[in-house]
Amino acid sequence: MQERKDLWSVGQWMTPNPETIPPDMSVRSAFFKMRLDGYRHLLVEEEGRLVGILSDRDLRRPDISDEPDGWNDFYNLDDDYEVRYVMTREVKTVTPQDTLEKALKMMTEHKFNALPVLDKTGKTIGIISSHDLLHAFLKALDDAGDFLRNKKR
């Protein structure tokens, strides 16, 4: 496990050891893995290297079809259709030492709901999601409330 800098670092709030899948997994298998295991994001690795991220939203994109009337491809859950065709390839990442503020800025700027967390060697060690950031925000609000309550005494 990476050294965690402080309470407000990515490493403190990330989910460690995230589930990964290969790019040649069928979209159908990935869909059911997400659904059955409760994931909203799966990291895509090939030969131990991060090559993409798949979100539940990627599986619902109407733009996965090249046809103008591709609305019926809304869920293309064919066993022959692979994750590599719908995953996000240009993945933005953070390190465990990065601040939550940096992760939050990246997520809002790019409209992501999760970021892979890589160590110094580029190995995937975690994922930080909007859900994780909400937990951190709750902690910050609780701490601020404690401070204000104690200040009034």
N, C-alpha and C positions, 0 to 999 in steps of 0.2 A: 504494500500500500504506500502511496506517495505521502510525503510529509505534508501535513495540513498547516497552512500558514496561520490562520486565525478563524474566528467564528464567521466572518463575512467573506470567506473564500469559497470558490466553487467546490473544492475538495471536501469542505465540511457538509455540504448540502446535496452533493451529487448522489446518484444511485450507483454503487460500485458493481463491477462485474456484469455489465449489461448483456442481454441476450443478443447474439449475432446470428446472421443467416448468410448463406452463400448467394451470389448473384444469379446462379442458375436454378434457385428454388422457384417452383411455380408460384404465380401470384395467388392461386387458389390455396396452396399450402400456407403461404405467408398470411393470407387473410384469416384462415382458420386458427393459425398460431396466435395471431393478435387477439382474435375474438375469444378463444378458449383460455388463453393465459392472461388476458387483461392488459395487453400492451397497446400503446398508441404509436410507438416508434420501435423499429428494429434497425439495428446497425448492420450494414452489409459489409462483410469482410471476405477477401479472397487471399489465400495463402498468408493469413495472419495480418493482412494490411487492410485498413479501412478504405473502401472504395465507394461507399454511398450510405444513404439513410433512407429508410422507407417509412412513411407515415400512413396512418389510416386514411388521411386525406388523399395521399397519392393513389390509393386504390379506388377512390371515388371521383377522380378527375375526369370530366367529360373530354378533355383534350388528349386522351390516350388514343383516340381514333383520328386518322387523317381524313376521314370522310366528313363532309358537311352535315350529314344527317347521323353522325355517330353517337347521338344521344342514347341509342340502345346498347352502346358499349360502356355505359356508365359503370357497370361492374363487369369487367372482362375477366372472369374467373376460370378461364380455360386452363387445364393442366399443362398445356404446351406454352403458355404465355409466361415468361420469366420475369422475376423481380428486376433484373437489369434494365428492362424496358420502361419501368415506371419510377424507379428510385431517383432521388436527387443525387447527382454525381459530384457536383462542386460543393462539398461539405465544408461548412465553417466549423471550427473546433475551438475549444478552450483547454487550458491546463488546470490542474487542481489548485495551483497557486494564484490563478487569475481571480479578480474580485467578482463578486456577484453583480456589481454595477456593470462591469465589462460584459458579462454574459447577458445581462438584461438588455443592454444597449444593442448588442448584436442581434438578439432575438427580436426586439421591436423593429430595428432597422430593416431586417430581412424577412420579417413576418414568419419566423420559425417558432415552433413550440418546444423544441429540444435541440441541444447541442451535444455532440460526442465530446468526451473528456479524454485527452491523450496525455501520456507521460512524456518525459523529455526524449525518449527514443522513438516516439510516434506510435506506441502501443496503446490500444484502446483499453482504458481502465474504468470508465464510467460514462454516465450520461446525466445531463442536468436538464430538467424539463420545466415548463411553466408551473407545473404542480409543485416541484421542489422549490421554486422561487416564491410561490405563494406561502409555503411553510416558513421560509426565511422571513418574509414580510410579516407574517403573524408574530414571529419571535421578536422582530424589531418593534412592532406595535406594543407587544406585551412589555418589553424592556422600557419603552418610552412611557408607557402608563405607570409602571413601577417608579420610574424616576420622578414623574410629575406628582404621583401620590405621596412619595416621600418628601418632595420639596414643599408641599403644602403643610406638612406637620411641623 
